[in-house]
């Protein structure tokens, strides 16, 4: 009608959350890539550990407790050895223990759990009772006791931690085999005359690989922390070999005057364990069909 003007439509302004979300997108991408960056740095440091072992063990008394500088990016320890070189050399120890323990534990646990779950009867009952006995003791205390009996050393640390770690894999594989052995394809294979070993290798264990991979990923983080704990107590890798746990132990006495001795290996240990756990979470989300179905 004449004399009436149409009300102007309100001007939509971008929501502040949208602006902040766009600004934070690079940060989110960086956080998603952080586990891979840390793991690549860990692997690179482990590969470079063999080339810096001489520098990591070189004593230089004039540089005792030297602070970080251009020549020494992470400073020097109580014997004048460069902390960065020892940090790189310690990455090789943590990587060897982490993957060595997981490999040995997974092989033993898979064999024991698979046979117990498929055979049943007295063998399954014995395995379950043995697992209950191991679970009755705190894992780290049992590992400390075994490491004390076997003596210090890289190989003994792997054996001590694997002697405790196989239990989790055995429980997981046993539960998977118990739930899978009554399926139609397993019953059909048995009716066609397939033996127990063939059924386990071809029809049962391949279906248990996904949860086993997730368990192994978290096991690497646990083994790295356990190795650092044993080395901190003097039961792990012995001097002059570098270990993040022994570096933290040696730096505690000088923490007030040289905090970089504790901060550097502690931060490296935290980042590696955090990255491996985040990787395990992502693998679980992708491999667990129940989580994928709920998305």
C-alpha positions in Angstrom: 0.0 0.0 0.0 1.1 3.6 -0.6 2.9 5.2 2.4 4.0 1.9 3.8 7.6 0.7 3.3 8.6 -2.9 3.5 10.6 -3.7 6.6 14.2 -4.4 5.6 15.3 -7.9 6.2 17.8 -8.2 9.1 21.3 -8.5 8.0 22.8 -11.8 9.1 26.2 -11.4 10.7 28.6 -14.3 10.9 28.5 -15.9 14.2 31.5 -15.5 16.4 31.7 -19.2 16.9 32.0 -19.6 13.1 34.8 -17.2 12.9 36.6 -18.8 15.8 36.0 -22.3 14.2 37.5 -21.1 10.9 40.5 -19.7 12.7 41.0 -22.9 14.8 40.8 -25.2 11.8 44.6 -25.2 11.2 45.1 -25.9 14.9 42.7 -28.9 14.7 44.6 -30.2 11.7 47.9 -29.8 13.6 46.5 -31.7 16.6 45.3 -34.5 14.3 48.7 -34.8 12.7 50.6 -34.5 16.0 50.6 -38.2 16.8 52.1 -39.0 13.3 54.7 -36.3 13.6 55.7 -37.5 17.1 55.9 -41.2 15.9 57.9 -40.2 12.9 60.3 -38.2 15.1 60.6 -41.2 17.4 61.4 -43.6 14.6 63.9 -41.2 13.1 65.6 -40.7 16.5 65.7 -44.5 17.0 67.4 -44.9 13.6 69.8 -42.1 14.3 70.6 -43.5 17.8 73.3 -45.8 16.5 75.2 -42.9 14.9 75.2 -40.7 18.0 76.1 -43.3 20.6 79.7 -42.2 20.7 78.7 -38.6 21.2 76.1 -39.6 23.8 78.7 -41.3 26.0 81.5 -38.8 25.6 82.4 -37.2 29.0 83.3 -33.5 28.9 83.9 -32.3 32.5 84.1 -28.5 31.6 80.5 -28.7 30.4 79.0 -30.3 33.5 75.4 -29.2 34.0 75.7 -26.7 31.1 72.4 -25.0 30.3 70.8 -25.1 26.9 72.7 -23.1 24.3 73.4 -22.9 20.6 76.1 -25.5 20.9 74.1 -27.7 23.3 70.4 -27.3 22.4 69.3 -29.3 25.5 72.3 -28.7 27.7 74.6 -31.2 29.2 74.2 -33.7 32.1 76.2 -34.2 35.3 79.1 -35.7 33.3 79.1 -33.1 30.5 77.4 -35.4 28.0 75.0 -33.7 25.6 71.4 -34.3 26.6 70.1 -34.2 23.0 72.5 -37.0 21.9 71.5 -39.1 24.9 67.8 -38.4 24.2 68.2 -39.7 20.6 70.2 -42.7 21.8 67.5 -43.4 24.4 64.8 -43.4 21.7 66.4 -46.6 20.3 66.2 -48.3 23.6 62.5 -47.3 24.1 61.6 -48.4 20.6 63.4 -51.7 20.9 61.7 -52.5 24.3 58.3 -51.3 23.2 58.1 -53.4 20.0 60.1 -56.3 21.4 57.8 -56.7 24.4 54.6 -56.4 22.3 55.9 -58.9 19.6 56.9 -61.5 22.2 53.7 -61.0 24.3 51.4 -61.1 21.4 52.9 -64.3 20.0 52.8 -66.1 23.3 49.4 -64.7 24.3 47.8 -65.5 20.9 49.0 -69.1 20.9 48.0 -69.8 24.5 44.6 -68.0 24.2 43.8 -69.5 20.9 44.5 -73.1 21.9 42.6 -72.6 25.2 39.6 -71.0 23.6 39.3 -73.6 20.8 40.1 -76.7 22.8 38.1 -75.9 25.9 37.9 -78.4 28.8 40.8 -78.9 31.2 43.2 -76.9 29.0 41.0 -73.9 29.0 40.4 -74.2 32.8 44.2 -74.4 33.5 44.9 -71.4 31.3 42.2 -69.3 32.9 43.5 -70.2 36.4 47.0 -69.2 35.4 45.7 -65.9 34.0 43.9 -65.3 37.3 47.1 -65.9 39.2 49.0 -63.4 37.1 46.2 -60.8 37.4 46.3 -61.2 41.2 49.6 -59.4 41.3 50.2 -55.8 40.1 51.9 -56.1 36.7 54.7 -53.6 37.4 55.6 -55.2 40.7 55.8 -58.6 39.1 58.0 -57.1 36.3 60.3 -55.6 38.9 60.6 -58.9 40.7 61.4 -60.7 37.4 63.9 -58.0 36.3 65.6 -58.3 39.7 65.9 -62.1 39.4 67.1 -62.0 35.7 69.4 -59.0 36.3 69.7 -55.7 34.4 70.0 -55.5 30.7 67.9 -54.8 27.6 67.1 -58.5 26.8 66.1 -59.2 30.4 63.8 -56.2 30.5 62.0 -57.5 27.4 61.7 -60.9 28.9 60.4 -59.6 32.2 57.8 -57.3 30.7 56.7 -60.0 28.1 56.3 -62.5 31.0 53.7 -60.1 32.4 52.2 -58.7 29.2 51.1 -62.0 27.5 48.2 -62.3 29.8 46.2 -59.5 28.2 46.6 -60.9 24.7 45.7 -64.4 25.9 42.5 -63.2 27.5 41.6 -61.2 24.4 42.3 -64.0 21.9 40.5 -66.6 24.1 37.4 -64.4 24.3 37.4 -63.9 20.5 37.9 -67.6 19.8 35.1 -68.6 22.2 32.7 -66.3 20.4 33.8 -67.4 16.9 34.2 -71.1 17.1 30.4 -71.8 16.9 29.9 -69.8 13.7 28.7 -71.5 10.5 32.0 -71.2 8.6 33.9 -72.8 11.4 31.4 -75.6 11.8 31.5 -76.1 8.0 35.3 -76.4 8.0 35.1 -78.9 10.8 32.5 -80.9 8.9 34.8 -81.0 5.9 37.6 -82.5 7.9 39.8 -79.5 8.7 42.0 -80.1 11.7 42.2 -77.8 14.7 45.4 -76.1 13.6 44.0 -75.3 10.2 40.8 -73.9 11.7 42.7 -71.7 14.1 45.0 -70.4 11.4 42.5 -69.9 8.6 39.2 -69.3 10.2 39.5 -68.0 13.8 42.8 -66.0 14.3 42.4 -63.9 11.2 39.1 -62.6 12.6 40.8 -61.7 15.9 43.5 -59.6 14.2 41.6 -56.2 14.5 41.2 -56.2 18.3 44.7 -57.7 18.6 46.2 -54.8 16.7 44.5 -52.3 18.9 45.7 -54.1 22.0 49.2 -54.2 20.7 49.2 -50.5 20.0 48.3 -49.7 23.6 50.8 -52.3 24.7 53.7 -50.4 23.0 52.9 -47.3 25.2 52.7 -49.5 28.3 56.0 -51.2 27.5 57.7 -47.8 27.0 56.5 -46.5 30.3 57.4 -49.8 32.1 60.9 -49.8 30.6 61.4 -46.2 31.8 60.2 -47.2 35.3 62.6 -50.2 35.4 65.5 -48.0 34.2 64.6 -45.4 36.8 65.0 -48.0 39.5 68.3 -49.3 38.0 66.9 -52.6 36.7 66.8 -51.6 33.0 69.5 -50.6 30.6 72.8 -50.1 32.4 75.3 -47.2 31.9 76.8 -46.0 29.7 73.8 -46.9 27.5 71.1 -44.2 27.4 67.6 -44.7 28.5 64.9 -42.1 29.2 64.2 -43.6 32.6 67.8 -43.5 33.7 68.2 -40.0 32.4 65.3 -38.9 34.6 66.8 -40.7 37.6 70.2 -39.1 37.1 68.6 -35.6 36.6 66.5 -35.7 39.8 69.5 -34.9 42.0 70.2 -31.8 40.0 66.6 -30.8 39.2 66.8 -27.4 41.1 69.9 -26.2 39.3 69.5 -28.0 36.0 65.8 -28.8 35.3 66.5 -29.5 31.7 68.0 -32.9 32.7 64.5 -34.1 33.8 62.3 -31.9 31.5 63.8 -33.2 28.2 63.4 -37.0 28.7 60.2 -36.5 30.6 58.7 -34.5 27.8 59.9 -37.0 25.2 58.4 -39.9 27.2 55.1 -38.0 27.6 54.8 -37.2 23.9 55.6 -40.7 22.7 53.2 -42.3 25.0 50.5 -39.8 24.2 51.0 -40.2 20.4 50.9 -44.0 20.7 47.7 -43.9 22.8 46.0 -41.5 20.3 47.0 -43.8 17.5 45.4 -46.7 19.4 42.2 -44.7 19.9 42.0 -44.0 16.1 42.7 -47.6 15.2 40.0 -48.8 17.6 37.5 -46.3 16.1 38.3 -47.6 12.6 38.5 -51.3 13.3 35.7 -51.7 15.8 32.6 -52.4 13.8 30.3 -51.5 16.7 31.7 -48.0 16.8 31.7 -47.6 13.0 28.0 -48.7 13.0 27.0 -46.0 15.5 28.5 -43.2 13.5 
